């Protein structure tokens, strides 16, 4: 090629490329508004269908129920507060700090002052009526959590499932709890909240240093005790059958433990027989009678709405006796399923149901009292009545639709008041319980 023609060839090639690029851009811009290429359409359609399938699967799959572990962080720690009078509550934050009869620095240092008892005693289960106010010389003996809590601080008191009120720390108090001393606070209900406090009618509450963050979105509270004695009269046979089956299962575990420990020094030591405490072989003999169906079952129940599904949960206290003597104690939680729409609406509104077609399912059980009967010399007094455990109050501080319960338990030589999270797998404790010895004061002294 001649040198003088190269310029024109380069210009021609450049013009050709410019025309091709312009033609391509023009063809792209000729799509109608909103029109995509075939490949883009296929991709977007696939993404849309996948999202729809995931949404349908999520709706069809029931969401897992929250457990005590998953809710514990949300609910936060709580202490048991007892009504002291019409304007005060008292609660313990450090139990069993010192022996009641030793030279405790909590009581021996300085000059503790007895707090005047209220004219009308309340909350007899807690027995927090004898309170002492320690002086400043005892301050450095207190746990750090007590030292850092100052008079005038505001805490949050759960009064009911719907209501919380503030209480103001008044002073540190020392309270005898059987053989031990415990530390806590006397707190004042502000005047503007005393009507609500009085109207609650309850004597035991849950108290927290800080409020609980509400669930997002919050669940409208339906938590309440249902009318006693009017629920489901047709389900007694189902309850008794499931209680008996669970009793036999629990009894086998307890007896296996008794037999495994039969040769230990504690079991072979001399013990009285009869109404006091039979030896292991007497318990095994009695348990065999229970397994043969010779025991008499006595039980009661209370109905509650404790969960977002609104289905009643039944709290059952059961006792089996032989010759009038309690030999097995158990508490259990049942769910009552109401298939009839009219009855389901009636029970959701808190009204009575006839029990037509109602079925009950045992969710959890606790036979620890029976273990105490067989292993403790003092626990023979448990089971004289069905009051060995009771529900004292219900709350929903985090507004998630699941209840928190304040529970009383009698262990024979001590009683316990503790806040729990309710779950269908059992109760999950929120904080160290308030425990009080019920043995005689002479038993507290070293021989």
C-alpha positions in Angstrom: 0.0 0.0 0.0 1.2 3.4 -0.9 2.2 5.7 2.0 -0.2 8.4 0.8 -3.3 6.0 1.0 -2.6 4.9 4.6 -4.2 8.0 6.1 -7.4 7.4 4.2 -7.6 3.7 5.3 -7.2 4.7 8.9 -10.0 7.3 8.6 -12.3 4.7 7.0 -11.6 2.1 9.7 -12.3 4.7 12.4 -15.6 5.8 10.7 -16.6 2.1 10.5 -16.1 1.5 14.2 -17.9 4.7 15.1 -20.9 3.7 13.0 -21.0 0.2 14.6 -20.9 1.6 18.2 -23.5 4.1 17.4 -25.7 1.4 15.9 -25.4 -0.8 19.0 -26.3 2.1 21.4 -29.2 3.0 19.2 -30.6 -0.6 19.2 -30.3 -0.7 23.0 -32.1 2.5 23.5 -35.0 1.3 21.2 -36.4 -1.0 24.1 -39.8 0.1 25.2 -40.0 1.6 28.7 -39.9 -1.2 31.4 -38.8 -3.8 28.8 -35.9 -6.0 29.9 -33.8 -8.5 28.0 -35.0 -12.1 28.0 -32.2 -13.2 30.3 -32.9 -10.5 32.9 -36.6 -11.4 32.8 -35.9 -15.0 33.4 -33.6 -14.1 36.4 -36.1 -11.8 38.0 -38.9 -14.3 37.6 -36.8 -16.9 39.3 -36.0 -14.6 42.2 -39.7 -13.7 42.6 -40.8 -17.4 42.7 -38.1 -18.3 45.2 -39.2 -15.5 47.5 -42.8 -16.6 47.2 -41.9 -20.2 48.0 -39.9 -19.1 51.1 -42.8 -17.0 52.3 -45.3 -19.9 51.9 -42.9 -22.3 53.8 -42.5 -19.8 56.6 -46.3 -19.5 57.0 -46.8 -23.3 56.9 -44.1 -24.1 59.4 -45.1 -23.3 63.0 -42.6 -20.9 64.7 -40.7 -22.5 67.6 -42.0 -21.5 71.0 -39.6 -19.4 73.1 -37.8 -21.3 75.8 -36.7 -20.2 79.2 -33.1 -19.7 77.9 -34.2 -17.5 74.9 -36.5 -15.3 77.1 -34.2 -15.0 80.1 -32.1 -12.2 78.7 -35.2 -10.3 77.6 -37.0 -10.6 80.9 -33.9 -9.9 83.0 -33.3 -10.8 86.7 -36.1 -10.2 89.2 -36.5 -10.4 92.9 -39.5 -11.3 95.1 -41.1 -8.3 96.7 -43.6 -8.7 99.6 -46.2 -6.1 100.7 -45.0 -4.5 103.9 -47.9 -2.1 104.4 -50.1 0.1 102.2 -47.1 2.2 101.1 -44.1 -0.1 101.2 -42.6 -3.3 99.9 -39.6 -5.2 101.2 -37.4 -7.5 99.1 -34.2 -9.5 99.7 -31.2 -9.3 97.3 -28.6 -11.3 99.3 -29.8 -14.4 101.2 -28.0 -16.4 103.8 -25.3 -13.8 104.3 -24.6 -14.7 108.0 -25.8 -17.1 110.7 -28.6 -15.5 112.7 -26.9 -16.5 116.0 -23.3 -16.0 115.3 -21.5 -12.7 116.0 -22.5 -11.3 112.7 -21.0 -8.0 111.8 -24.3 -7.1 110.2 -25.9 -7.1 113.6 -23.1 -6.8 116.1 -21.3 -3.8 114.6 -22.6 -0.4 115.7 -26.2 -0.1 116.8 -28.8 -1.6 114.5 -32.3 -0.2 114.8 -35.4 -2.3 114.6 -37.9 -1.0 112.0 -41.4 -0.6 113.4 -43.6 -3.5 112.3 -46.8 -2.6 110.4 -50.1 -2.5 112.3 -51.5 -5.1 110.0 -49.2 -7.9 108.9 -49.2 -8.8 105.2 -47.5 -11.5 103.1 -47.3 -14.2 105.7 -45.4 -16.7 103.5 -42.4 -14.4 103.3 -42.4 -13.5 107.0 -40.4 -10.3 106.4 -41.9 -8.4 109.3 -38.8 -8.4 111.6 -36.5 -5.9 109.9 -33.4 -4.2 111.2 -31.7 -1.1 109.8 -27.9 -1.4 110.2 -25.9 1.7 110.9 -23.1 3.1 108.7 -20.4 1.1 110.6 -21.7 -2.1 108.9 -21.6 -0.7 105.4 -18.3 -2.2 104.4 -19.5 -5.7 105.3 -22.3 -5.5 102.7 -22.1 -7.1 99.3 -21.0 -4.6 96.5 -24.5 -4.7 94.9 -26.0 -3.5 98.2 -23.4 -0.8 98.7 -24.0 0.6 95.3 -27.8 0.9 95.7 -28.5 4.2 97.3 -31.7 5.6 99.0 -33.8 7.5 96.4 -33.1 5.1 93.5 -36.2 4.0 91.5 -36.9 0.3 90.9 -39.7 -1.2 88.9 -42.4 -3.3 90.6 -44.6 -5.7 88.5 -48.0 -5.6 90.1 -50.0 -7.5 87.4 -49.7 -8.7 83.8 -50.6 -5.2 82.6 -49.2 -2.9 85.3 -45.9 -1.9 86.6 -45.2 1.0 89.1 -42.0 2.6 90.4 -40.9 2.1 94.0 -38.2 4.2 95.6 -35.5 2.7 97.8 -35.9 3.9 101.3 -33.2 2.0 103.3 -31.1 -1.1 103.6 -32.6 -3.7 105.9 -31.4 -6.9 107.6 -34.1 -9.6 107.9 -33.9 -12.9 109.8 -34.9 -15.8 107.5 -34.9 -18.8 109.8 -31.4 -19.7 110.8 -29.8 -17.0 108.6 -29.7 -13.3 108.0 -30.5 -11.8 104.7 -29.9 -8.3 103.2 -32.5 -6.4 101.2 -34.3 -3.1 100.9 -37.4 -1.4 102.2 -38.9 0.6 99.3 -41.7 3.2 99.2 -44.6 3.3 96.7 -45.0 6.9 95.5 -48.3 8.5 96.6 -49.7 8.7 93.0 -49.4 4.9 92.6 -50.7 3.8 96.0 -54.3 3.4 94.8 -53.1 1.0 92.1 -50.9 -0.8 94.6 -53.8 -1.2 97.0 -56.2 -2.2 94.2 -54.1 -5.1 93.1 -55.1 -7.2 96.0 -51.9 -9.3 95.8 -49.2 -9.5 98.4 -46.3 -10.8 96.4 -44.7 -9.1 93.4 -41.6 -9.1 91.1 -39.2 -6.2 91.4 -36.3 -5.2 89.1 -33.6 -2.6 89.2 -34.4 -1.5 85.7 -37.5 -1.9 83.6 -37.8 -4.6 80.9 -37.7 -3.7 77.2 -41.0 -4.4 75.5 -41.2 -7.0 72.8 -41.4 -5.6 69.3 -44.2 -5.7 68.4 -45.8 -6.1 71.9 -48.4 -8.8 72.3 -51.7 -7.7 73.9 -51.7 -9.3 77.4 -54.3 -12.1 77.9 -52.5 -13.5 80.9 -55.0 -14.2 83.8 -56.2 -16.9 86.1 -59.4 -18.5 84.8 -62.5 -18.9 87.0 -61.7 -21.6 89.5 -63.9 -24.7 89.6 -65.8 -23.9 86.4 -63.4 -25.3 83.7 -63.7 -28.5 81.9 -65.5 -30.9 84.3 -65.3 -33.6 81.6 -61.5 -34.0 81.6 -61.0 -35.5 85.1 -60.5 -39.0 83.7 -57.8 -37.7 81.3 -56.0 -35.8 84.0 -56.0 -38.8 86.4 -54.8 -41.2 83.8 -51.9 -39.1 82.6 -50.9 -38.2 86.2 -50.8 -41.9 87.2 -48.7 -42.8 84.1 -46.2 -40.0 84.9 -46.2 -40.9 88.6 -45.1 -44.5 87.7 -42.3 -43.2 85.5 -41.0 -40.8 88.2 -41.4 -43.4 90.9 -39.1 -45.9 89.0 -36.4 -43.2 88.8 -36.6 -42.4 92.5 -36.6 -46.0 93.6 -33.6 -46.7 91.4 -31.7 -43.9 93.1 -32.8 -45.2 96.5 -31.6 -48.7 95.8 -28.3 -47.4 94.5 -27.7 -45.4 97.7 -29.1 -48.1 100.1 -25.6 -49.1 101.3 -24.4 -45.7 102.2 -23.8 -44.8 105.9 -26.6 -42.3 105.8 -29.1 -44.9 104.7 -28.0 -47.6 107.1 -28.0 -45.3 110.2 -30.8 -46.0 112.7 -34.1 -44.2 112.1 -37.5 -44.5 113.6 -40.2 -46.3 111.7 -43.9 -45.4 111.4 -45.2 -41.9 111.2 -41.7 -40.4 111.4 -39.5 -41.8 108.6 -39.5 -45.3 107.2 -36.3 -46.8 106.1 -35.5 -47.5 102.4 -37.1 -50.9 102.4 -40.4 -49.5 103.8 -40.4 -46.9 101.0 -39.7 -49.5 98.4 -42.6 -51.6 99.8 -44.9 -48.6 99.7 -43.9 -47.7 96.2 -44.7 -51.2 95.0 -48.2 -50.7 96.3 -48.4 -47.5 94.3 -47.3 -49.3 91.2 -50.0 -51.9 91.8 -52.6 -49.1 91.9 -53.3 -49.3 95.7 -52.7 -45.6 96.3 -55.5 -43.1 96.6 -55.0 -40.1 94.2 -56.1 -36.7 95.5 -55.5 -33.6 93.4 -56.8 -30.1 92.5 -56.1 -27.7 89.6 -56.2 -24.1 88.6 -56.6 -22.8 85.1 -54.5 -19.9 83.6 -54.0 -18.2 80.3 -50.2 -17.9 80.1 -49.3 -18.1 76.4 -50.0 -16.2 73.2 -52.1 -19.0 71.8 -54.7 -18.5 74.5 -55.1 -22.2 75.2 -55.6 -22.8 79.0 -52.7 -24.2 81.0 -53.8 -26.2 84.0 -51.6 -26.2 87.1 -52.3 -29.5 89.0 -51.2 -30.5 92.5 -51.4 -34.3 93.0 -50.9 -36.5 96.1 -51.1 -40.2 96.4 -51.7 -41.7 99.9 -51.5 -45.2 101.4 -53.6 -45.7 104.6 -54.0 -42.0 104.8 -50.3 -41.2 104.7 -48.8 -39.1 101.8 -46.3 -41.2 99.9 -46.0 -39.4 96.5 -46.4 -35.7 95.6 -46.2 -34.1 92.2 -47.1 -31.0 90.4 -47.8 -30.9 86.7 -48.8 -28.5 83.9 -51.4 -29.5 81.2 -52.5 -27.8 78.1 -56.3 -27.9 77.4 -57.2 -28.1 73.8 -60.8 -26.9 72.9 -61.8 -27.9 69.4 -65.3 -26.5 69.6 -65.2 -22.9 68.2 -67.9 -21.6 70.5 -66.2 -23.0 73.6 -62.8 -21.8 72.3 -64.2 -18.3 72.1 -65.8 -18.6 75.5 -62.5 -19.7 77.2 -60.6 -17.0 75.3 -63.0 -14.4 76.8 -62.4 -15.9 80.3 -65.8 -17.6 80.5 -66.6 -21.2 81.6 -66.6 -24.0 79.2 -68.7 -27.2 79.3 -65.7 -29.4 78.4 -67.3 -31.0 75.4 -64.6 -32.6 73.3 -61.8 -31.0 75.4 -58.5 -32.9 75.5 -55.6 -32.3 77.8 -51.9 -32.9 77.3 -49.4 -33.2 80.1 -46.6 -30.8 79.3 -44.2 -31.0 82.3 -44.1 -32.5 85.8 -42.1 -32.0 89.0 -41.8 -34.8 91.6 -39.0 -33.3 93.7 -41.2 -33.3 96.8 -41.4 -37.1 96.6 -37.7 -37.3 96.5 -37.6 -35.1 99.6 -40.1 -37.4 101.3 -37.8 -40.4 100.9 -34.5 -38.6 101.7 -35.3 -36.1 104.4 -36.2 -36.7 108.0 -38.1 -33.4 108.3 -40.0 -33.6 105.0 -42.6 -36.0 106.3 -44.7 -33.0 107.0 -45.0 -32.2 103.3 -48.2 -33.4 101.8 -50.5 -33.0 104.8 -52.4 -30.7 102.4 -52.1 -29.9 98.7 -50.5 -26.5 99.5 -47.0 -27.7 99.0 -46.8 -25.4 95.9 -48.9 -22.4 94.8 -49.0 -19.7 92.1 -49.0 -16.3 93.9 -49.0 -13.9 91.0 -48.7 -13.6 87.2 -46.8 -11.0 85.1 -45.8 -10.1 81.5 -43.1 -7.5 82.0 -41.7 -7.8 78.5 -45.2 -7.9 76.8 -44.3 -11.0 74.7 -47.5 -12.8 75.6 -45.7 -15.4 77.8 -46.2 -15.3 81.5 -43.8 -14.9 84.4 -45.0 -16.6 87.6 -44.3 -16.0 91.2 -44.3 -19.5 92.8 -44.4 -20.6 96.4 -42.9 -24.0 97.3 -42.8 -25.9 100.6 -39.8 -28.2 101.0 -40.5 -29.4 104.5 -37.7 -27.8 106.4 -37.8 -24.6 104.3 -40.1 -22.6 102.0 -39.2 -20.8 98.9 -40.7 -17.9 96.9 -39.2 -17.4 93.4 -40.1 -15.8 90.1 -40.1 -18.1 87.0 -40.6 -17.8 83.3 -43.4 -20.1 82.2 -42.5 -22.4 79.3 -44.3 -25.6 78.1 -41.1 -27.5 79.0 -41.1 -26.4 82.6 -40.5 -23.3 84.7 -37.2 -21.4 84.2 -36.0 -19.4 87.3 -35.4 -15.7 86.9 -33.3 -15.2 90.1 -32.1 -16.8 93.3 -35.3 -17.5 95.3 -36.2 -16.0 98.6 -35.8 -19.0 101.0 -36.8 -19.2 104.6 -36.1 -22.0 107.1 -39.1 -23.2 109.0 -37.3 -25.4 111.6 -37.4 -24.4 115.2 -34.9 -21.9 116.4 -33.3 -24.5 118.6 -32.4 -26.5 115.6 -30.4 -23.6 114.3 -27.9 -23.8 117.2 -24.9 -26.0 117.0 -25.0 -28.7 119.6 
